[in-house]
Amino acid sequence: MICPAIAEFAAALPRVGALAGLDLGTKTLGVSVSDTLRSIATPLRTIRREKFTLDAAELLKIVAEREIVGLVLGLPVNMDGSEGPRAQSTRAFARNLEKLTPLPITFWDERLSTVAAERAMLEADLSRKRRAELVDHVAAGFILQGALDRLGHLGRTDV
């Protein structure tokens, strides 16, 4: 089930359970996961994309192993807020994935997540080669953490 709004996504989730964050690229799919209380996002791995059925099978294997209860896809919105071909591709991926899993799926604006991931890895003094290996699932971590932070605020009355 695709939930266009984060509040709708929150309502569709059980009280506890891990979420997965996805950074969908043309060649790779970065995956991050949260703890069951949904406070911390942890980069997990990068899936080399081949074709949708293989990519989805690999992702759903992770979902089953980690007992994931919801998916957050990074939506590549342009800096002016408009959606281009990559955003349309991400929405198509979500529609296809929705046919394979009953889990709630939502989108999170991923603007600058890769930039933030690169900056964090530069500060950690990682080599260029190592940064290239990690950037997609580290970016997925930034995407998921943003969504987790928002979900945390939705349940509070003082915000």
C-alpha positions in Angstrom: 0.0 0.0 0.0 1.5 3.3 -1.1 0.9 6.1 1.5 1.5 9.5 -0.2 1.6 11.3 3.2 3.9 10.5 6.1 0.9 10.7 8.5 -1.0 8.2 6.5 2.2 5.9 6.5 2.4 6.3 10.3 -1.2 5.3 10.7 -0.6 2.1 8.6 2.3 1.0 10.7 2.2 -1.3 13.8 3.3 0.3 17.0 6.8 -1.3 16.8 8.8 -2.8 14.1 11.8 -1.9 12.0 11.5 0.2 8.8 13.8 0.1 5.7 15.0 3.1 3.9 15.8 2.9 0.2 18.0 5.1 -2.0 17.0 4.0 -5.6 19.6 4.7 -8.2 19.9 3.6 -11.8 22.6 1.1 -11.0 22.3 0.5 -7.3 19.7 0.3 -4.5 21.0 1.5 -1.1 19.3 -0.1 1.8 19.2 1.1 5.5 17.2 -0.3 8.4 15.9 1.1 11.7 15.7 -0.5 15.1 12.3 -1.8 16.1 11.5 1.4 18.1 12.3 3.5 15.0 14.8 5.9 16.5 18.1 5.1 14.7 18.7 4.4 11.0 21.6 2.2 10.1 23.1 1.8 6.6 22.9 -1.9 5.7 24.0 -2.6 2.2 23.9 -1.7 -1.5 22.2 -4.0 -4.0 23.6 -3.9 -7.6 20.5 -3.4 -9.8 19.9 -5.8 -12.6 16.2 -6.0 -13.4 13.1 -5.2 -11.2 12.2 -8.9 -10.4 15.8 -9.7 -9.2 16.1 -6.4 -7.3 12.7 -6.8 -5.6 13.5 -10.4 -4.7 16.8 -9.3 -3.0 15.0 -6.5 -1.2 12.1 -8.7 0.0 14.7 -11.2 1.3 16.1 -8.4 3.5 12.6 -7.4 4.5 11.8 -10.9 5.6 15.2 -11.5 7.4 14.9 -8.2 9.3 11.1 -8.4 9.9 10.6 -5.0 8.3 7.1 -3.5 8.7 7.3 -0.5 6.3 9.4 0.9 3.5 10.6 4.5 2.9 11.8 5.3 -0.6 13.9 8.4 -1.2 12.1 10.6 -3.7 14.6 12.5 -5.9 12.8 15.9 -6.0 14.5 18.7 -7.9 15.8 21.6 -5.9 12.8 23.7 -7.1 10.4 21.1 -5.7 9.4 19.7 -9.0 9.6 16.1 -10.0 11.6 14.9 -13.0 12.2 11.5 -14.7 14.0 10.0 -11.7 11.1 10.8 -9.4 8.7 9.2 -11.8 11.0 6.2 -12.0 11.0 5.9 -8.2 7.2 6.1 -8.1 7.0 3.4 -10.8 9.3 1.2 -8.7 7.0 1.7 -5.7 3.9 0.8 -7.7 5.6 -2.4 -8.9 6.9 -3.2 -5.4 3.4 -2.6 -4.0 2.2 -5.6 -6.1 4.7 -7.9 -4.3 4.3 -6.9 -0.7 1.4 -5.8 1.6 3.8 -3.5 3.6 3.1 0.2 3.7 5.4 2.3 1.4 6.0 6.0 1.5 8.3 8.5 0.0 10.8 10.9 1.6 12.3 13.9 -0.1 15.9 12.9 -0.6 17.3 16.2 -1.7 20.9 16.5 -0.5 21.0 13.0 1.1 23.9 11.9 -1.1 25.7 15.2 -0.4 25.2 14.7 3.3 26.4 11.1 3.0 29.5 12.2 1.0 30.3 14.9 3.6 30.0 12.5 6.5 32.3 10.0 4.8 34.8 12.7 4.0 34.8 13.7 7.6 35.4 10.1 8.5 38.5 10.3 6.2 37.3 7.4 4.0 39.1 6.8 0.7 37.5 7.7 -2.6 37.1 4.0 -3.4 35.5 3.2 0.0 33.1 6.2 -0.3 32.0 5.0 -3.7 31.2 1.6 -2.2 29.2 3.0 0.7 27.5 6.1 -0.6 24.2 4.5 -1.6 23.4 2.8 1.6 24.7 5.7 3.7 22.4 8.0 1.7 19.6 5.5 2.4 20.4 6.0 6.1 20.0 9.7 5.8 16.7 9.2 4.0 15.4 6.8 6.6 16.6 9.0 9.6 14.7 12.0 8.2 11.5 9.9 8.0 12.1 8.4 11.5 12.6 11.9 13.0 9.3 13.1 11.3 7.5 10.0 12.5 8.7 10.6 16.0 7.3 14.1 16.0 3.9 13.0 14.6 3.1 11.1 17.8 4.0 14.1 20.0 1.4 16.8 21.0 4.0 19.4 22.0 5.3 19.8 18.4 
